[in-house]
Amino acid sequence: MTDCEDKASGAEAVKFTTFVLSLSTAALQQLGLDVEGRAPTADLPMARQTIDILAMLQDKTQGNLSEQESKLLGNVLYDLRMRYVAKVEESCAKAKADKPS
């Protein structure tokens, strides 16, 4: 793309933090959490895959990130992992409750 095309499309270079936050938002939606006023259906396997992608990014970029980027990625991963575990436990409890005795 030329400079003229970049300006015309309003495209900006993707920054690492923007990319991490985008993946984080996708994972939250896949966990079925309300993002931007919408409550999507949970898709736990896809949420797990997105969290795993973020973990892979953390492994592959170790030592190459700024302190701020590294902290952001670590915090996002921690938060998503805790939410994932809570959602899985909630899903298991609901399955047990729905199961006839």
C-alpha positions in Angstrom: 0.0 0.0 0.0 1.2 3.5 -0.8 1.2 6.4 1.7 -1.7 7.8 -0.2 -3.7 4.6 0.0 -2.9 4.3 3.8 -4.2 7.9 4.4 -7.3 7.3 2.2 -8.3 4.0 4.0 -7.5 5.4 7.5 -5.4 2.3 8.1 -2.8 2.5 10.8 -0.1 0.1 11.5 -1.2 -2.6 14.0 0.6 -2.2 17.3 1.4 -5.2 19.5 -0.8 -3.9 22.3 -3.7 -3.4 19.9 -3.3 -6.9 18.6 -3.2 -8.4 22.2 -6.3 -6.4 23.2 -8.1 -7.5 20.0 -7.4 -11.2 20.8 -8.4 -10.6 24.4 -11.8 -9.1 23.3 -12.3 -12.1 21.0 -11.6 -14.5 23.9 -14.1 -12.6 26.1 -16.8 -12.9 23.5 -16.0 -16.6 23.0 -16.4 -17.0 26.8 -19.9 -15.6 26.3 -19.2 -12.4 28.2 -21.0 -9.2 27.4 -18.7 -7.1 25.2 -20.0 -3.8 23.7 -23.6 -4.5 24.8 -23.9 -7.9 23.2 -24.1 -11.2 25.1 -22.8 -13.8 22.7 -23.1 -17.6 23.1 -20.1 -19.1 24.8 -17.7 -21.2 22.7 -15.3 -22.6 25.2 -13.1 -24.6 22.7 -12.6 -21.4 20.7 -11.9 -19.4 23.8 -9.3 -21.9 24.9 -7.7 -21.7 21.4 -7.5 -17.9 21.6 -6.0 -18.0 25.1 -3.5 -20.6 23.8 -2.5 -18.3 20.9 -1.9 -15.5 23.4 0.3 -17.8 25.5 2.2 -18.8 22.4 2.8 -15.1 21.6 4.1 -14.7 25.2 6.5 -17.6 24.7 7.7 -16.6 21.3 8.2 -12.9 22.1 9.9 -13.4 25.5 12.7 -10.9 25.8 11.6 -8.9 22.8 8.8 -6.9 24.4 8.9 -3.6 26.2 8.1 -3.9 29.9 4.6 -2.4 29.3 3.9 -4.9 26.5 5.1 -7.8 28.6 2.9 -6.7 31.6 -0.1 -6.2 29.4 0.2 -9.7 27.9 0.8 -11.3 31.3 -2.2 -9.5 32.8 -4.5 -10.3 29.9 -3.5 -14.0 30.0 -4.0 -14.2 33.8 -7.4 -12.6 33.5 -8.6 -14.8 30.6 -7.3 -18.0 32.2 -9.2 -17.2 35.5 -12.4 -16.4 33.5 -12.0 -19.6 31.5 -11.7 -21.8 34.5 -14.7 -20.1 36.1 -16.7 -20.6 33.0 -15.8 -24.3 32.7 -16.7 -24.8 36.3 -20.0 -23.0 35.8 -20.7 -25.1 32.7 -19.9 -28.4 34.6 -22.1 -27.4 37.5 -25.0 -26.6 35.2 -24.5 -29.9 33.3 -24.7 -31.8 36.6 -27.8 -29.8 37.7 -29.5 -30.5 34.4 -28.7 -34.2 34.5 -31.6 -36.3 35.7 -31.0 -38.4 38.8 
